[in-house]
Amino acid sequence: MTTHLTTQRASQATPHPTERSATASAPAGVGKLTDPAPDRTTDQDPEAVIAEARAGIDALDAEIVRLVRERMALSERVQRTRMANGGRRINLARENAVLRRWRGELGEPGTTLAMTLLELCRGRV
Ligand SMILES: O=C(O)C(=O)C[C@]1(C(=O)O)C=C[C@@H](O)C=C1
């Protein structure tokens, strides 16, 4: 790819019509891979493509953080209820099931991700 990243051609300044409708109700960049004409990005300004994809990534990151906080609150609820009824804060069998599920979805990095999630979720009660 020899395209110079700082060069913007006039014909590429306006988004493709399908892009506007495809992203009208979603954050910029979200859902791009399932758009009807995914290869149209090849004749867009590369900087615009990257900026748009990064906006989608940033929106997803914010959503993931929101979901992690939601998970932390639910986890705390489980732990508090268990401890209030004579149980322990940690349930290793359940943690193993969580780790197995994440590994099944994402392979070994999924295990690492799940361990980080569990670290965030336990020990806050
Ligand atoms: O599911 C539970 O029993 C929880 O307490 C939640 C959770 C989790 O965050 O997934 C947290 C601590 C336990 O050790 C196991 C799992």
The ligand as a Gaussian input file, in Angstrom:
#p B3LYP/6-31G(d) Opt

LIG

0 1
 O      -20.713000     -16.150000      40.943000
 C      -20.316000     -15.968000      42.107000
 O      -20.513000     -16.816000      42.998000
 C      -19.587000     -14.752000      42.449000
 O      -19.302000     -14.491000      43.596000
 C      -19.153000     -13.864000      41.324000
 C      -17.684000     -14.089000      40.951000
 C      -17.490000     -13.368000      39.587000
 O      -17.200000     -12.176000      39.620000
 O      -17.687000     -14.002000      38.541000
 C      -16.819000     -13.445000      41.974000
 C      -16.263000     -14.143000      43.001000
 C      -16.360000     -15.598000      43.099000
 O      -15.154000     -16.150000      43.555000
 C      -16.858000     -16.225000      41.865000
 C      -17.396000     -15.526000      40.845000

